[in-house]
Structures are given as C-alpha cells and as structure tokens.
Amino acid sequence: MTPKSTRFPAVRGRRGRPGVVLLALLMVLGLGGAHPGSAAADSADPPGTYQNPVMDDVADAFSDPSIIRGKDGYWYAYATQTSMRRDNQGGPWESQHFMPITRSADLVNWTYVGDVFGPDNHPEWRDFKTTYYWAPDIRYVNGRYYLYYSVAGDDENTIALATADHPAGPWKDIGHPVLPYGTTVNQIDPSVFLDSDGQKYLYYGSFRDGGIQAVRLNEEGTAPTGDPVQVVGARRGEAAYVVKRNGWYYLFYSGLGCCARDKGAYPVFVGRAKDPMGPFTDAEGVGLADLNPGGTIVNAPNGNKWVATGHSANVVDKSGQDWILTNGFDRHESDPNWGGRPTMMDRLDWIDGWPTVRAGAWTSEDRQTAPAGDWGSGSTFDNGLVDFDILGDGSWTTGSDPDSGRYARGRSRTAVPRLLLPRRAPDGDVRIEADVRLRGDDGRVGLVLASAGRSNHAVAWLDSTGTLSVEITRDRKVVRKRIAHLHANTDPRSWHSLTAEIRDGAAYVQVSSAMLDMPLAELKVDVPEDWRRGGVASTRGAGEADNVGVTRLHTPVTAKQPDPRIGARLPEYDEDFDDSRLDGWKWFGPADGRVADGQYVWPTQDADFSGKGTMASALLRDAPTGTYTVETKLHFPISDAPDGRSQAGMIAFQSPEDSIHLAPTRTGPSRQAFLWIGRDRDSWPEMQLGPSADTMWLRLRHTVDPKTGEHAFQPATSRDGKHYIWGGVWHLPAGSDPSIGLVSLAGKGVTARFDYVRFYS
C-alpha cells in the first residue's frame, strides 16, 4: 500500500546572488551545484532489500538527516545545505540546496522534492548570501510542521525555526532566532522533544565547554523559558536526539570526528534519564556530563568502508521496527576534493533497555533486509474505501485536505461505533496504525485493536477532551476500560497518530503527534487473540482517519553481538617490568622513562609524532602474527592532569605517520579515553571510548582484513580489569606488521605508570 499522490505545495525557487563567506567550507563538504534528478533511488535493489548509502540515486551528499512520516503517508527527510550530487560540487552559491527535502514511500526509494529555503523565502533577519543552513530537525505538532535548524555565518551560530502546513513546504521562518546568540555553547544541531505534559524541550550544542545543553521552550516552541542545563560533558558531543521508551528518556548524541574520512569516527552514544532535563547516565551508571563522561556506544566504525557514521535520527517502519539514519564517509574515496557525506540507514535494536545498531554489528556495507515499507493490509484512501469492510451501511465516506490528501470520514450520527476494517489483515501479533482526528465536540474516533462483528470489539478511542480510552466491548457492553489523559494543549481536531503493537494478546497503545517515540499517552490492555485485527472506528460522525494499516509485528532482536573473544596468554611476549633489561623491546626515538618497583614509570613528553617540534618516543616490541590482543594496566592521574592533551597508553606503530594509540587524556573540563588516529597532538581526537579513570586497563585487538591485508585494531577500556567496553575499529595500511608498545606524550605534567604488558592469542 503506497502513499497517496498528493500534489505538493509550491516550493520556492532557488535563484540568487553567489555568496563568498562560506564557499570554501561548502566546497570542502561537497556543496554547490545544480538541481538533482528526481528519479527514484536504488532501482537496482532487489525487492525487500537495500544497501547503504540510501538515496544514492538522488543524493551523493545528504548530511545531518532528519526524518518524519507526513500525514500524506510519505516519509520526508531533510538535510544540511548541500550540492546533493558529486558532479555539482563547487558550484555558485545560488545553485546550492538550502536544506533539501526528499520523500519516500518505503524508506528505500527516494525522490527529490525541493528545498526549505531560497532567495524568496529565506529568513529576513539573516543575509541570504552569507548564511549557511545546518542540521534541520523536523517535528509535527497540532497540525503544523516545525523545522528547527542552525544558522551559521560571519557571527556566532544560533538556532532558528520555520513552519509549514505540509512537509514539502512552503516554509516560513518565524522572523527571529529561537536562542539568543552566545559563545559558551556552540549553538547548532537542534533537536526538540515534546513530552506528554505538553512541555517542549530543545537540545543543542557542539564541542565547546558548554557541551550539549537542554532548555525548556515556551508553548509556541519559539523561545526558551528558564535556564539551560548541560546534559553532555564539555567538548564531548553534538547532534542530540531524544526519544522516550518505557518511562525512560534516551539522549542520543555523536562524538568527535565528524568530518574527515581519513581519521573520523563520529560514534553515536546514548544515555538515559527519568527526566528530560537529565541527568543522563549510560549503561554503566556513568553520567554523560561527568568530569569523566560516560556514554553507551550505539554505533561506531566496524572495519568496513563506512566511517564517521554519526549525527543520528530515528524512524519506525510499518512493522514497528526502529531504524537509525546517520551520515558517513567512504574511507576508500579516491577524490580528495569530494567531502560529501551520504545518508546511511540501519536497523536499531533495543536490547536489555539499550539501543544498538544491528545488535552491535554497527553500520552495514552489504545488502540488508529492507524496512517494512508496506502494510500487510490497509490504505491511504487514495483509491477510496475499496480495501475496507464497513460495519454499518453507509457509515463512512471520504474527504480530502492539502496536508493528508484523501482520507476516510465517518458520517453516521448515531452513538453506536461504526467500524472500518481493512480486508485480509494479518492476525496474531501485529502493528496497527492510523492518523486520526475529530470534527466538532461530539463523538469519538478510534483505532480498532480487534473485532468480532459489530457487537464485539476492542477500540482505542480519542475524544474531544483529549482523553485516550481503550474499551473492550462484548455484546455491545463495555466490559473493560482503561483511560489516559493527553495534555491540555492537545488539539484532537488536528491529526494525531494512534498506534498499537499486539504481542501475545497484549496491546500496547500509544497516541503521538507523529511516530517519533514522543508519546502523549500510552495504555496497555489484553485483547482476544482470535478476533480480527485492525481498523478505525467513529461515533456520531465525528471521526476522520488516514493511513490505516495492519502489518505483521517485527520480531525484536534480543541478543547483542558478543564482545571479541580473548584467547590464551602468550607469555613469551609478556612484560612485567620486574627488571630493567626489557628483553625484546626497542625504542623509536630516544629512550625515556625507567623501571621502578615493578612498573614502567614514564613522565609525559612535550612531544608528538608530527615532526613539527620534538619527535616523541615509543617503547616498542614485535607483536604476534594474525589475531591477538594486547593489554596493559595503566596508572595515570588524569583527574588532576593539567588542561591540555597529555596522554599515555598503548600504540600500534608502523611509522610516525601510520600509527594509532589508545590513551586517556584531558581536554578542558572533560577526561576520556580515545583511540588517537594520526600523529599530531593538536589533531581532533578521533574515536571516543568508554569513561576514563586514574587507573585503567587498556586493550587493543589486532586482526588482518582478509580482502585488503589491512591491519585492523579494536580498542577496549576497563575501570576494574574485568568488564571491558569495546569501541570502534580502525586500520593501519597493509604491509609490514605493526609493532606494539607504550607511549607517554603530548604535553608535560603527568606521570604514567604501567604495571605490565600482556599478549593473548
């Protein structure tokens, strides 16, 4: 069942004068160029499959994606200002796509719709030719679409808002920024969460000492009320995204390394809280805003070609399965001038209360099973009521409006429920969904959970008072009822999404503005397992419904991919620092540090591997061949370290240019462990790992890629020597086997003490 062929509202033109201020940056990011083609994407995908990147027939670059399912039945995606096509890079300012919009009926095949802004409808409080439109965030509330976005130009960044009656536009900016300009927080990457009490929250921030902030918004969503609260540590994240599940608020965010394919990791992390203002903690109980910040890894490089796969947004398919959109780089890209980031899509699993991409396998490269883009039974009513059975003669007809297109409309004025049931709906465990709204103050509109004729049914009702009620009716008598109240500002006369997931006879019912894991009310009720599934209902001619469908419920993944297996000890490679001989070890650079009291004691050097100043030393030894894991126990008083990048830990070393090292460090108020890619102390830390501590256990696991011969390394950190948090994978070139060793570098002021180095098969 495909979405309806609604005529799009006019999208403004994109002609204007070229700008100069940000053009260099835009070219680096692959921006600039002509109108893309509008052919559907991925025509070569076999039915029921897809392969990353999605949208590749429409957009080579579609970064910072945001997504929503419109009331016309299509999914709409929005992106940062871009050229969209590789052959359009470097074009003049007027040929940019100022936050492009694409749409899809199935989350796999996409078409270009238009742009949010152009010279005729851009924010008048900004100069169009010098403003960059960044990181849109799409929401739907009480009949209107709200698009929050970042503006960047000559001055400080800030957050702005445009609204529209249709997800394709036309869009109109509200005439002023949502936030005042500031410097403590990099005011980009907005995300708005609407809670069940009607309160709106704005999350924003990127890699300054203010970290990511949360602030309440006024009722209109146009300005903050009260003071912001820091929810992610200083310099440790951006691209917040918040959902609510099972009473928990989950804050997704992306770490460092967004924008370089040669050393960018951009992992996605998550924490959760019982309050939308936090404090958020990870699966280890560590706070995201602590001095040693936590963050449970949702997605990270896994060794395939995709890297920097972050800046996430979530979406649910018609079976109830969650999916995550990110942007990323192909690390094998051969064109040094191409910086465009395409969109990735992968299954998002919730295991033991925590989200992870593909059960911990992370971003996919190979062909995958596609999302459920069709209902098992149902319709958008583009072809009328032919796919439905009507219980009650003449009780339903159709109407239309510019937002949703054609929809079903109850017209019986009696108080007896009139049901509209999709034919040949699957039975058993299903997901049922509909967009519903009311006309007038009388009557109700509902989602049929199950039915056995006119007199026996289970319906989730929404009435004009904003009450959600689930009623089980037998022989026209209500035998069971559950009630939940929506917040006072809910307008039941605008479209709301009613969904139900029925598993093992229990129906989990949710009403929301749109299906973005922002429930306004939830209920659970048991329904007869042998009754017919799905449909909508109306009383007193009040109900209108659209996008009514029933689909076999997804089977959730319940087991996470196991951590790497650590083999037997290789004592011939071990070092316990019980004497000063250091048999089998060698130095790159001058010898430094000393053995004392069974440890290797090494003050950090004011040096690195860049060659710009003093060359750092590394204590190295030959490593085993093939797959192995190396471990050290490190005492490094990071809590009291000076602000800078002093670091100590393990290194995999082919040369100063081709080396990676695993080490905790302090930058600003935050301390954390990183996998450092490259050789310059001032380079961006590329891969964040687990929380740090003054005493840590560090591991590097080495494998060889059988296709390329590259040396892959996966780091792990522990604060107790028992439980390890495994991070993403990075590579050193094929060829000579890397040496393994220790480093203590990047700024004076801290002394590292290593207890041992151990190898495992």
PEWO-V842442 format. One record per residue. RES is the residue in one letter. SS is DSSP state (a for helix, b for strand, c for the rest). PHI is phi in whole degrees, -180 to 180 (* if undefined). Layout:
RES/SS/PHI
RES/SS/PHI
This chain:
M/c/*
T/c/-100
P/c/-62
K/c/-74
S/c/-91
T/c/-72
R/c/-71
F/c/-76
P/c/-59
A/c/-60
V/c/-105
R/c/-62
G/c/-69
R/c/-122
R/c/-86
G/c/-179
R/c/-84
P/c/-69
G/c/-100
V/c/-128
V/c/-64
L/c/-108
L/a/-61
A/a/-62
L/a/-63
L/a/-63
M/a/-68
V/a/-60
L/c/-86
G/c/78
L/c/-105
G/c/104
G/c/145
A/c/-92
H/c/-59
P/c/-77
G/c/-69
S/c/-112
A/c/-66
A/c/-63
A/c/-82
D/c/56
S/c/-65
A/c/-85
D/c/-67
P/c/-59
P/c/-54
G/c/82
T/b/-135
Y/b/-156
Q/c/-146
N/c/-68
P/c/-84
V/b/-75
M/c/68
D/c/-71
D/c/-85
V/c/-114
A/c/-142
D/c/-78
A/c/-132
F/c/-152
S/c/-98
D/c/54
P/c/-70
S/b/-132
I/b/-148
I/b/-152
R/b/-95
G/c/-73
K/c/-74
D/c/-88
G/c/96
Y/c/-92
W/b/-85
Y/b/-120
A/b/-120
Y/b/-131
A/c/-143
T/c/-60
Q/c/-47
T/b/-162
S/c/-84
M/c/73
R/c/-115
R/a/-59
D/a/-78
N/a/-104
Q/c/-63
G/c/80
G/c/-78
P/c/-70
W/a/-56
E/a/-69
S/a/-95
Q/c/-67
H/b/-107
F/b/-89
M/b/66
P/b/-70
I/b/-123
T/b/-124
R/b/-138
S/b/-151
A/c/-88
D/c/-141
L/c/72
V/c/-116
N/c/-98
W/b/-124
T/b/-129
Y/b/-80
V/b/-108
G/b/163
D/b/-118
V/b/-67
F/b/-124
G/c/-158
P/c/-63
D/c/-92
N/c/-137
H/c/-72
P/c/-59
E/c/-73
W/c/-84
R/c/-126
D/c/-82
F/a/-59
K/a/-77
T/a/-125
T/c/-111
Y/b/-111
Y/b/-102
W/b/-131
A/b/50
P/b/-69
D/b/-136
I/b/-100
R/b/-141
Y/b/-130
V/b/-142
N/c/48
G/c/92
R/b/-130
Y/b/-95
Y/b/-116
L/b/-117
Y/b/-86
Y/b/-156
S/b/-97
V/b/-118
A/b/-134
G/c/-168
D/c/-70
D/c/-102
E/c/-68
N/c/-78
T/b/-156
I/b/-106
A/b/-132
L/b/-145
A/b/-126
T/b/-130
A/b/-157
D/c/-91
H/c/-144
P/c/-63
A/c/-89
G/c/96
P/c/-71
W/c/-100
K/b/-130
D/b/-68
I/c/-76
G/c/101
H/c/-164
P/c/-69
V/c/-75
L/c/-113
P/c/-69
Y/c/-64
G/c/-156
T/c/-122
T/c/-65
V/c/-115
N/c/-77
Q/c/-84
I/c/-132
D/c/56
P/c/-75
S/b/-147
V/b/-113
F/b/-120
L/b/-104
D/c/-88
S/c/-67
D/c/-87
G/c/90
Q/c/-74
K/b/-101
Y/b/-125
L/b/-112
Y/b/-115
Y/b/-161
G/c/131
S/b/-164
F/c/58
R/c/-118
D/c/-64
G/c/-76
G/c/58
I/b/-96
Q/b/-115
A/b/-124
V/b/-146
R/b/-74
L/b/-108
N/c/-68
E/c/-58
E/c/-79
G/c/75
T/c/-108
A/c/-160
P/b/-76
T/b/-129
G/b/84
D/b/-93
P/b/-73
V/b/-126
Q/b/-77
V/b/-117
V/b/-132
G/c/-59
A/c/-57
R/c/61
R/c/-121
G/c/-173
E/b/-155
A/b/59
A/b/-65
Y/b/-156
V/b/-120
V/b/-132
K/b/-126
R/b/-143
N/c/51
G/c/83
W/b/-108
Y/b/-96
Y/b/-106
L/b/-105
F/b/-88
Y/b/-156
S/b/-113
G/c/-88
L/c/-69
G/c/97
C/c/-72
C/c/-131
A/c/-144
R/c/-70
D/c/-83
K/c/-158
G/c/-107
A/c/-105
Y/c/51
P/c/-68
V/b/-97
F/b/-117
V/b/-149
G/b/-139
R/b/-138
A/b/-151
K/c/-92
D/c/-136
P/c/-65
M/c/-94
G/c/83
P/c/-76
F/c/-93
T/b/-126
D/c/-92
A/c/-66
E/c/-90
G/c/84
V/c/-92
G/b/-72
L/c/-70
A/c/-106
D/c/-67
L/c/-62
N/c/-106
P/c/-67
G/c/-94
G/c/145
T/b/-81
I/b/-74
V/b/-98
N/b/-154
A/c/-161
P/c/-55
N/c/-115
G/c/108
N/c/-84
K/c/-78
W/b/-90
V/b/-133
A/b/56
T/b/-91
G/b/-136
H/b/53
S/b/-98
A/b/-146
N/b/-107
V/b/-152
V/b/-113
D/c/-90
K/c/-77
S/c/-96
G/c/94
Q/c/-78
D/b/-82
W/b/-133
I/b/-122
L/b/-103
T/b/-137
N/b/-117
G/b/-162
F/b/-120
D/b/-86
R/c/-70
H/c/-92
E/c/-53
S/c/-95
D/c/-89
P/c/-67
N/c/-91
W/c/-93
G/c/-118
G/c/-69
R/c/-112
P/b/-78
T/b/-93
M/b/-106
M/b/-139
D/b/-147
R/b/-64
L/b/-111
D/b/-101
W/b/-112
I/b/-124
D/c/55
G/c/86
W/b/-133
P/b/-84
T/b/-154
V/b/-81
R/a/51
A/a/58
G/a/98
A/c/-80
W/c/72
T/c/-55
S/c/-88
E/c/-112
D/c/-83
R/c/-64
Q/b/-126
T/b/-67
A/c/-76
P/c/-60
A/c/-77
G/c/-94
D/c/-119
W/c/-79
G/c/-64
S/b/-156
G/b/147
S/b/-166
T/c/-96
F/c/69
D/c/-63
N/c/-107
G/c/81
L/c/-103
V/c/-66
D/c/-92
F/b/-131
D/b/-102
I/b/-108
L/b/-96
G/c/122
D/c/-57
G/c/66
S/c/-89
W/b/-135
T/b/-140
T/b/-128
G/b/-137
S/b/-153
D/b/-150
P/c/-66
D/c/-80
S/c/-95
G/b/79
R/b/-83
Y/b/-146
A/b/-89
R/b/-139
G/b/-71
R/c/-135
S/c/-74
R/c/-89
T/c/-78
A/c/-81
V/c/-75
P/c/-60
R/b/-110
L/b/-105
L/b/-123
L/b/-116
P/b/-66
R/c/-76
R/c/56
A/c/-72
P/c/-65
D/c/-107
G/c/76
D/c/-83
V/b/-141
R/b/-111
I/b/-118
E/b/-148
A/b/-163
D/b/-96
V/b/-134
R/b/-158
L/b/-113
R/c/-110
G/c/77
D/c/-100
D/c/-98
G/c/83
R/b/-140
V/b/-129
G/b/-148
L/b/-103
V/b/-79
L/b/-83
A/b/-161
S/b/-154
A/c/-140
G/c/90
R/c/-68
S/c/-101
N/c/-133
H/b/-162
A/b/-120
V/b/-132
A/b/-94
W/b/-100
L/b/-122
D/b/-117
S/c/-72
T/c/-85
G/c/79
T/b/-104
L/b/-97
S/b/-135
V/b/-109
E/b/-120
I/b/-104
T/b/-114
R/b/-127
D/c/51
R/c/68
K/b/-118
V/b/-75
V/b/-103
R/b/-155
K/b/-148
R/b/-125
I/b/-133
A/b/-142
H/b/-107
L/c/-83
H/c/-67
A/c/-63
N/c/-90
T/c/-68
D/c/-110
P/c/-65
R/c/-84
S/c/-104
W/c/-64
H/b/-132
S/b/-93
L/b/-110
T/b/-132
A/b/-144
E/b/-113
I/b/-106
R/b/-134
D/c/53
G/c/83
A/b/-103
A/b/-103
Y/b/-104
V/b/-105
Q/b/-142
V/b/-115
S/b/-149
S/c/-67
A/c/-151
M/c/-82
L/c/-125
D/c/56
M/c/-127
P/b/-68
L/b/-90
A/b/-161
E/b/-141
L/b/-145
K/b/-129
V/b/-152
D/b/-82
V/c/-126
P/c/-58
E/c/-76
D/c/-102
W/c/-84
R/b/-65
R/b/-98
G/c/92
G/c/133
V/b/-133
A/b/-141
S/b/-148
T/c/-127
R/c/53
G/c/63
A/c/-92
G/b/-89
E/b/-127
A/b/-144
D/b/-147
N/b/52
V/b/-93
G/b/-152
V/b/-130
T/b/-138
R/b/-55
L/c/-67
H/c/-64
T/c/-95
P/c/-69
V/c/-81
T/c/-114
A/c/-121
K/c/-83
Q/c/-55
P/c/-67
D/c/-64
P/c/-54
R/c/-85
I/c/-100
G/c/-88
A/c/-74
R/b/-62
L/c/-116
P/a/-62
E/a/-67
Y/a/-101
D/c/-72
E/b/-141
D/c/-106
F/c/55
D/c/-92
D/c/-152
S/c/-94
R/c/-71
L/c/51
D/c/-60
G/c/87
W/b/-99
K/b/-146
W/b/-109
F/b/-97
G/c/84
P/c/-69
A/c/-62
D/c/-148
G/c/74
R/b/-161
V/b/-88
A/b/-154
D/c/55
G/c/74
Q/b/-134
Y/b/-98
V/b/-106
W/b/-146
P/b/-64
T/c/-62
Q/c/-88
D/c/-85
A/c/-161
D/b/-149
F/c/-102
S/c/-76
G/c/82
K/c/-77
G/c/-143
T/c/-70
M/b/-77
A/c/-73
S/c/-97
A/b/-142
L/b/-92
L/b/-125
R/b/-149
D/c/-64
A/c/-108
P/c/-62
T/c/-90
G/c/75
T/c/-85
Y/b/-156
T/b/-129
V/b/-116
E/b/-137
T/b/-139
K/b/-108
L/b/-122
H/b/-106
F/b/-146
P/c/-71
I/a/-68
S/a/-59
D/a/-109
A/c/-68
P/c/-68
D/c/-64
G/c/164
R/c/-129
S/c/-54
Q/b/-154
A/b/-150
G/b/168
M/b/-101
I/b/-136
A/b/-108
F/b/-134
Q/c/-105
S/c/-164
P/c/-57
E/c/-73
D/c/-111
S/b/-154
I/b/-136
H/b/-136
L/b/-107
A/b/-161
P/b/-78
T/b/-154
R/b/-121
T/b/-130
G/c/62
P/c/-75
S/b/-102
R/b/-123
Q/b/-163
A/b/-90
F/b/-134
L/b/-97
W/b/-91
I/b/-112
G/c/109
R/c/-134
D/c/-104
R/c/-62
D/c/-94
S/c/-73
W/c/-64
P/c/-61
E/c/-95
M/b/-138
Q/b/-75
L/c/-124
G/c/-75
P/c/-65
S/c/-97
A/c/-159
D/c/-66
T/b/-119
M/b/-138
W/b/-109
L/b/-119
R/b/-132
L/b/-127
R/b/-105
H/b/-108
T/b/-136
V/b/-115
D/c/-68
P/c/-67
K/c/-87
T/c/-107
G/c/77
E/c/-65
H/b/-95
A/b/-99
F/b/-126
Q/b/-118
P/b/-91
A/b/-145
T/b/-129
S/b/-146
R/c/-108
D/c/-134
G/c/77
K/c/-120
H/c/-102
Y/c/-109
I/b/-105
W/b/-92
G/b/-100
G/b/-75
V/b/-105
W/b/-134
H/b/-121
L/b/-116
P/c/-62
A/c/-63
G/c/128
S/c/-61
D/c/-67
P/c/-66
S/b/-78
I/b/-120
G/b/-169
L/b/-122
V/b/-138
S/b/-151
L/b/-157
A/c/75
G/c/138
K/c/-74
G/c/125
V/c/-135
T/b/-114
A/b/-94
R/b/-129
F/b/-103
D/b/-80
Y/b/-168
V/b/-130
R/b/-128
F/b/-117
Y/b/-130
S/c/-72
